Amino acid sequence: MQDGSQSVIGVVVVNYGSTGLLRRNLAGLAGVPGCRVVVVDNYSGEAERDRVAELCHELGWTAVLLDTNAGFGAGVNAGLAAARRAGADAYLLINPDATIDSDTLAAFHDHVRAHPLDLVAPKVLRPDGSTWSAGMAVELPTGRMRGRPGLRDIRRHESAWVSGACLAFSETLRQRVGGMPDGYFLYWEDVDFSLRVRRVGGRPVVREDLVVTHSEGGTQRDDHDRRLSNRYYFYNCRNRLVFASRQLGRRQRLNWMITTPRESWLILLRGGRRQLLHSPAPLIASVAGSLAGLGIAARSMRSPVRRDGISDTAEPALRRAQEPRVEDADASPIVALMSFPATPPKANPYRLLLERGLRKAPGLKIKYFSWRTALLGDYDVFHVHWPEILLEGSTPAKTAARRVLFAIFLARMRIRRIAIVRTMHNLELPSGIDPIEVALLRAAERQTAVWIRLNTSTELPAGRPGVTVLHGHYRDWYGSQQKSTMVAGRIVFYGLVRRYKGVPALVRAFTESPDPTLSLEVLGRPSTTELADEIIQAAGKDQRVRLRLEFVEDPELVRGVTEAELVVLPYAEMHNSAAVLTALSLDRPVLVPDNEVNHKLAAEVGPGWVHTYSGPISAQTITAALSDLRQHPPADWPDLEQRDWDLGGLQHADAYRLARRWVHRRRQ
């Protein structure tokens, strides 16, 4: 590097569960003169966070450990800030699954120092030597991508861009552009960034003499599998319309909306047609992303001037953003009051993971419930899960006071046009409640603007809009816990033991099996002492049965579940079961009742993971399921990407905006 002692290039890598790739691909940059490596860890778990910190300490790199998964753009910007503090006056962005040598890095550094307004990318090759990227263009009328090697032959209606897998630029250009856009979360940031570079007088450049090897999709899929992740399909389909909403005029935005089915299908085909033979999940993710993007684009149509102030007919890459800016379509601010308090209850992963996803949704601010905030605070939407909790007090006097406050709360929301959003955890009102509580809960139901169902089988109330946000998985929650080795023949039931979950029947059925190689473990606290006694009586003196009829902490729960060859959950009624998702999140197959919900779940997660039975649970049911499991073991692991909490956060934010619009339109 020329004058290397006076100039520093910061190498910024955004990590998400890819420590192994970092060590394998980028360890050669450790100790390179004039180079500062910054690794930004988008939080994927405490164990991964510790591995990143250890690796950076070992190699002399800078670690930026974020508390949440903030997305690619936000991660890049955090890394750029850290590199700047370390003295960098130039930057190289590179993916963990890409490999670069010190000579290529030096050439990038020299180029951006000599040409500070260039956004420079290499020729990116796959491990087999074929070209992965050497320059691209997006058709502005339709949003279709075209390969343009060396960025040659760019047509008038196209905007050139270079892949974010490897990019170099100067501090001068960063100051002009303002950093990487952070509203996309994943994918299309580089398309947006390239366009804005041209808008401020810079130019994207491909140096075909510089080569970087990229393991295509190394952080998104297996190297030997053409299929891409459901997250890839969702965000690519969604973000092409986010880009249109931010950068294009109304006529072009409308064209992109019209061409969405065709372009989304082409995005889906990047993973091949055969993937659809295995699971409908990629198609579902593509449709969900397309619908989310269409909602964003539709909202943006209210403004005739796009965010960057460029006219409908002018070439966007040649204009400067001098006109007034309009608000991000995807981030129209909204404040949602949650029905839970700031202090999280013990052992409630659903609430904590939901909160994490909501905090990552652009333009969304959440507030926690207190009666003071509910009655005096400012917010747009009230999101409630179990409204009966707000009506229950520890004494009759407190219960009466809560009911009065709840009635006032409902009246205030109606007067102030505050929308209610309700998640349908239960299909019916709680049993055994008095007429006053029934009346208040029914009033809240009538006032609810949008219903959120956790699976597509739930019937939505008539006359109100509804959205589907699939119940999230628990991979992140249990990811740091120590897993056990599977015990052949081990059957496990776990969770709060209620009458409808059929545990006594399961124990009696198990004891009827003469197979000495089988064992049964029940983990969970019964709701009544009578139920506990019935379970103990059903087990009798069968030494193969182990009962832990008490609340178990997460480490013990993970130990029990991961020892199971088969998790059996014989619920009389099963609709939204966190227990099923817990087992699948820990990569253990389940045996559950035969119903529509479980059939759809089986199709979603892949063959071999969800086994079903009809009629009462019996010894024959259990042994038949075990036999089928052993003859046709599941491949890979359950596909739960459609149940990602970050995706759920975006879907909840869209539901809140839908509810706000519905209330205001109804009043008008």
N, C-alpha and C positions, 0 to 999 in steps of 0.2 A: 504494500500500500504506500502511496506517495505521502510523505510527511506523516507517517503513521503515528508518531509520537504526539502529534498535535491534533489528530482527528480520530474520533472513535465512532464505530458503527455498532448500534445496538441491535442484537438479534432477538426478536420477540417471538416467543412460542406460546400459544394458548393450549393448555393441556386440559383434557377431561378423561380421566381414567386411562392414560396412555403412557405411564412412566416407563414401561418396557420399551416402547418405541423411542422415547426420548434418549434413553441410554444407548440403544442400538444405532440410531441414525445420527445423533448430533453430538455424541461424546467427543468426537474428533475436533470440535470447536473449542474445547477447554484449553485455555492457555494461549490461544492465538493472539498475537499482539494487535492492539487496536480494536479488539472485539469484546463486547460485554453481552453475555447471554442472559436474557431475562425470561424466566418461565412463569407464566400466569396460570395458576391452578383454579379453574372454574369448579367449584366444590362438587365432588361426587362421592365424598365419604371421608371420614377421619383417617382411615387406613391409607387411602391414596394421598391425602394431604400430607401425612407423615412421610410417605415414600418420596414425594416431590421435595420436601424440605431436606430430607437426607441426601438425595441425589444432588441437589444444588449445593449443599454444604461440601459434599465430596469433590465436586468438579469446579468449585469456585464460582458458581452462577448465582444470580439474584433470583430469589423466589418471591413472588407476589401471591399470597394465599388468600383468595377471596372467600367470603363467608357463604356465598351462594353461587349457583351457576348463572352468571350474569349474561351469558351469550357471547358469541364470537366478537362482535364489534366492541362491546364494553370491555371484554378481556383484552383486546388489542390496545384500546386506549389506556387501560391501566398499565399495560406493559410499556407503552410509549412514554408515559409519564415517568415510570421508574427508570427507563433507559436514559431519558433526558437528565434526570437527577444524577445519573452515573457519568454524565459528561458526553453523551452521544450527540453528534450533529448529523447523523444519518441513521437509517433504520432498514433492517431486513425483516420482513414477516415470513415465517416459514411454518408449515404444518409439522406436527410430530411424526407423521408418516412420510416425510420427505427427507432426502439425504443431500447434503451439500459439502464440498470440500473447501479448504481455506483459500485456494487459488481463485475459485469462482466467487467466494465471498469478497476477496480483495478486488476483483474486477467490478463487482457491483458497487463497492465503495468508491472506487476511482470514477466510475461513470456518474454517479449522482453528485459527486463533488464537482465534476467538470460541467455537468448539466443539471443544475439544481431543480429545474421544473419538469424533469422526466420522471415518470412512474415506470420503473424498469422491471420486466419479468424475463425469466429464462425460457428456453425450450424445455418443457417438462416431459420426461419419458417415463413409461412404465418399466417395471423390473425386467420385462422381456425385450426391452429396446424399442417398442412401438411408441409413437407419439401420443401423449395424453393431452397436452395443451401447448399450443404455440401461438396463441392469440385467438380471440373470439369477437364476435359482433352480435348484437341483439337487434332484430328488426323492430323498429319503432312502431310500425302499423299493427303488428300482431304479437310481439313478444317472443318470437321464435329465435332460438339460438343458431348461429352459423359459425363454423370453423373458418378462421381467416388467418392462415399461417403467416407469421411475421407481420400481421396487421396490414397485409397488402390487399388491394382490391376492395377496400371499404366503400360501400355504396352510399349514395346520398341519404337514403332512408334508414341507415344503420348507425349504431353507436358502438364504437370499438371499446373493448374491455380486456383486462388481463386477470388471470386467476389469482385469487388470494392464497393459493397453496404456496406461492413464493413471490414476494414483491419487495422492491427496494425503492426508497425515496429519501429525500433530504429533509432536514428540519425546516428549511425554507418552504418546501411544498406542504409539509404538515401544517405549518402555521396558516398558510393560505386556505387550505381545504378544511382544516378544523378537526382532523382525526377521522376515524372510521365511523360510519353510521351505526348506531347501537339499537335501532328499533326493529331490526329484522330477527334477531336472536341467532339465526343460523341460515346461511346461504343468501346470495344476492347482494351481500355487503360490498363485494368486490366490483360488481356491475355498477352499483351506485357510486362507489368511490372513484372508479375510472371516469365516469361521466363528469363528476364534480371537478376532477383534476383538469379535464379539458375546459370546463367552464371558467376556471380561474387562470387560464392561459397556459396550463401545462399540457403534457401529451403522454399517453401510454406508449411504451416502447417494448418490443420483444427483441432481446438479444439472442438470436438463434445460435450464436457461437458459445453461449453459456448454457450448460446443461445441468439439470437437477433431476434426480430420480424420485418418483413419487409412487408409493404403493397405493394404487387407486382404491379409495375407500377404506384405507387401513384402520381408520378409527370408526368406521361405520359398518364393516362387515368382514367376513372371513376372506382371506386372499384367494381361496379356491371357489368362492361362491359368487356368481354374478349378481345375485339378489342384493338389493340395497335395503337399508333400514326403513321402517315406516316413518321415522322422523325425517329422513331424507325426502320422502315423497310429500309428506305434509308441508314442510317448510318451503320446498321448491315450488309447489303449487300455490301456496299462500303468498309467498314473497314476490313472485312475479307481479302480482296485483298490488302489493305494497309499493313496489318500485313504480308501477304506473301511477298510483295515487300520489306519490311524492314528486315525480319528475315529468309527467306528461300532462298535456291539456285534456280538456273534457272529451273531445272527439276521439283522441287516441285511447284515453282510458276506456271509453265505451267499446272501442274495437277490441281492446284486450279482454274485456269482460265477455264479449260475444265469442271470441276465439278460445275461451277458457276450456271448454270440453275437449277440443282437439289438442291443445297444447298440454293440458294435464295428462291426457292419454299418452302423448309422446314422452313426457317425463316419466310416467309409469313404465313405459317400454324400455327405459334405460336399464332396468333390472331384468328384462327378458319376459317373454310370455309364459314360460314354464312356471314362474313363481306363483302364478295364479292357480296352478293345479294343486299347490301345497296349502294355500291359505288365502282367504279373501282379504286378509288384513292390509296388504299393500294397496288394494283398490279402495278399501274403506279410508285409509289414511289420505290417499290422493283426493278422494271426494271431500273429506273433511277439510283438508287444506284449501281446496278450491272454494268451498262454501265460505270458509273464514275470509279468504281473500276477496271474494265477491262482496261480502258484507262491508269490508274496508273500502273497496273501490266505490261501492254504491253510496256510502256516506260521504266520500270525497267529492262526489258529483255535485254536491251543493255549492261548491266554489268554482267559478269560471277560471280562476287563476291557480295554477298548480304551485306547489310549495316553493319551487325555485324561481318563480316569477317569469317563466318562459312562455311565449305565446304559442298557440296551437300549431301555427304554420312554420315557425322558425326551427332551425336545427338546434336541438337542445345543447349539443356539445360546443356550440360556437357562441353562446350567449352568456353574459354575466348576470348574476342575480342581484340586480339593482332595484327591482320593483318590490313592493311589500310582500312579505311571506305570509302564508296561511298556515294554520295549525296542522300538525301531523294527523292524517286521517286515522291512523292506527292508534294514536295516543290521545284522542279527545278526552280530556281529563274527566274522571269520574271517581267519586268517593263512595265507598261501600262500608256500611256498618255491619259487622259480623254479629251473630247472636251469641258468640262465646266471649268470655272475659279475657283480659290480657294475660292473666296467669294460667298457663296450660294445665289441664287436669292430668293426673298421672296415667300413663299407659293409654294414651289416645293418639296413636300415630296418624289416624285419618285427619284429625284436626290440624296437627302440626305440619304434615306434608301438604295439605291443602293450603295452609297459610304460606308455606314456602313457595308454592306455585303461584299464588295470587300476587306475592310481592315481586315476582319477576315479570308480570304482565305489564306492557307499556301503558302509561297513562292512567294506571289504577292505584289509588291510595285506599288502604283499609284502616278502619277504626275498630276498636274493641268495645264490647258491650258493657255499659253501666247504665243504670236508670237515669243518671244525670245527663250522659251523652245522648241517650235515646230521646229524652224529653226536651233537651235544650241545645243539643249539638247540631252542626250542619253536615248533611250527607245527602247523597242522591238516591241511594238504594239501601234497603235493609235485607240482608241475606240470613235466612233462618233455616235451621236443620230440624230440630225437635222443639217446636214452639211450646209444648207442654211444660218444658223445663222452666220457662219463664213464669209459669203460673203456680209453681210449687214452692212452698215455704216450709221451714222446719217446725213451725207451730201454726195453729189455726189462724192466729192474728196475722202472722207474716204472709200466709197464703191469701187471706182476704186483701191485705194491702197490695200484694203483687197483682191481684186480679184488677183492682181499681187502677193501678198504674198501667197495666196492659191495655185496658179500655181507653185510657187517655192517650196512650202511645198510638193505638190504632187511629183514633180521631185526629191526632196531630199529623200522622202520615197522610191521611186522606186530604186534609186541608192544605198541607204543604206540597202535595203531589210527589210524595216520596214513594218510590216503587218498592213492593215486597217481592223478593225472589225466594222461592222455597225449594229445597232439595228433598226429593221424595225417597227418604230412607225407608219409611213404612207406608203401607198402602191404606191402612185403616187408623182411626183414632185409637188411643190407648184404651184398654178395657178397664172397667170399674171406675170411671171418672164420673163426677156429679154433673147435673144439667147445666150449672153455671159455666163450668169449664168447657163442656161441649159447645155451648153457645158462643163463647169467646173464640174457641178454636175454629168453629165454622165461620165466624165473622172474619177471622184472619184469612181463611181459605178464599172467601169471596173477594177479599181485597188483594189477593196475590196476583201480581201482574205476569210473572213468568215462572213456570215450573221446570225444575231441572231433574231429569230422570237419570238414573245411574246405569240403565241398560235399555236397549231398544224394545224390550218386551213389556215395559211398564206402560199402561194405558194413561195417556195424559188427560187431565180434566178438559171438558168441552168448553169452548168459548175463551180460552186463554192460550197465548203462545207458549210453546215449550221447546226445550233444547235437550239434547243428550250429551252428557259428560260422563264417560265411562269411569266407574270406580277405579281409582289409581292402584298401582301395584305397590309392594312393600320391599322391593329390592334394596332401595337406598336405606330404608329403616333398619333392616336386619343385616345389611352388607358387612358391617364391622364385627358381627358376632361370630364366634367360633363354631364351625359346622362339625357335625359328627359323621361317622361312617355308617352307611345304611346297613341295617340288620335284616338279614333275609327272614321273611315271614312276619316281620313286626307290623302290626296294625295299630294306628294311633288315632285317637279323637282328642281334640283340644278346644279350649274356649270356654266362655261362661256357659255353664250347664243349665239350660232351661228345659221345661217339660216338652216343648215342641221339637226339641233337637233329637229326641229318640235315643238317648244314651242307654237307659235300662234295656230297651229292645236290642240294641247293638251288643251289649254285654251278654244277654241271654243267648243271642244268636251265635256269638263267638264260642261260648261254652259248649254248645251243641256240636261243634266240630271236634272230631277225635284226633286231628292232626297234631302230633306233639311238637312239630317244628314251628308252629305258629305261636305268637305272643300278642297280647293286647295291652296298650297303655292308655289310660284316660287321664288327661291333664285339664284341670279346670275346677272352679268353685261352683257347686250347685246353688241354685237360687233359693232352695228351701232345705231344711233338715230332712223332711219327709222324702224328698227326691234323692238326697244322699243315701238315706237308709235303703231305698229301693235299689239303688245301684250296687251297694255293698251286698245286699241279699242276692241280687242276680249273679254276682261274681262267685258267691259261695266260697268253696275251698279250692277253686281252680288256680293252681300255682302259676299258670301261664298269664294270669291277669294281674296287672299292676295298676292301682288306683292312687292318683295324686289329686284328691278332691279338695283343692285349695287354689288360691291365686298363685300363678307362677310368673316369675320375672322373665324378661326377654331371653337371657342366656339359657335358662332351663327350657323355655319354650322352643328355642331354636335347636337345642340338643334333642328334645323329644321328636320334633317334626322331622329333622334330618336323619334320625335313626329309622324312620318309618320306611318300609317298602311300599306301603299304601296308606294314605290318610283316608279315613272313612267318616263321612259327615251325613248321617241318616236323618236329616231334618224332615219333619212332616211337611213343612212349607219352606222353600228356599227361593229367595228372590234377589236380594243384594247381600251376598255373603262375603264379609271380610276374611273369614276363616279359609274359604276356598282360595282367595287371592294370596293369602299368607303362604299356604302350602305351595302354590305354583311359583310364588316369588322365591321360595327356597328350593325350587326345582324338585318337588315331590309330587307324584301323581295322586289324584283324588278319586274316590268313589262317592257319587252323589246321586240324588233322586233324578229320575228321567223326567225332565220338563223342558219347555222352550228355552228358558234362560240358559240352562246348562248345555243344551244342544248348540246354541250360538257360541257359548264360551269355548266349547270343544273345537268348533270350527276355527275360532279366532286364534287359539294358542297352539294349534297343531296336533297331529295324531298322537295318541298314546298317553296324553296327559290327563284327560277328563274321561272317566269311565262312569257309566250310568246304570241304574237298575230300576225295575218296576216292581210295585207291590211292597209288602213288608220286607224289611231286612232279614236275611237268613244266613245260616252257615254256608249254604250252597251259593248264595249271592257273593259272599266274600271270597270263597275259594275259586269261583268262576272268574271273578275280576283279577285275582292274583295270577291265575293261569293265563288269561289273556294278556296281562301285563308282561309276563315272562316270555310268552311266545312272540309278542309284538312290542318290544320295548320302545319307548319314545326316542326320537332322534333329537340331537342337539339339546335345546332347552325351550321352555315355553315362550312363545312370542307375546310379550306383554308391552311392546313399545307404544301401542295405541293407548295405553293406560299410563303414559308418562305424566307426572304431576305438572311439569312445565307446560305441556300441551293443555292440560286441564285448566291451568291458570289463565291461558289465553281464551279458552272457551268460556270460562266463567266471566271474564271481563266483557266478552261479546254479549253474554246473557244479561249482564247488568245494563249495558247500553241499550239492548233491546227492550228491557223492562222500563227504562227511563223514557224511551221514545213512546212506548205503548201507553204509559200513563198520561203523558202530555197530549198525545193525539186523541185519546179518549175524552179528555177534558175539553179539548177544542171542538 
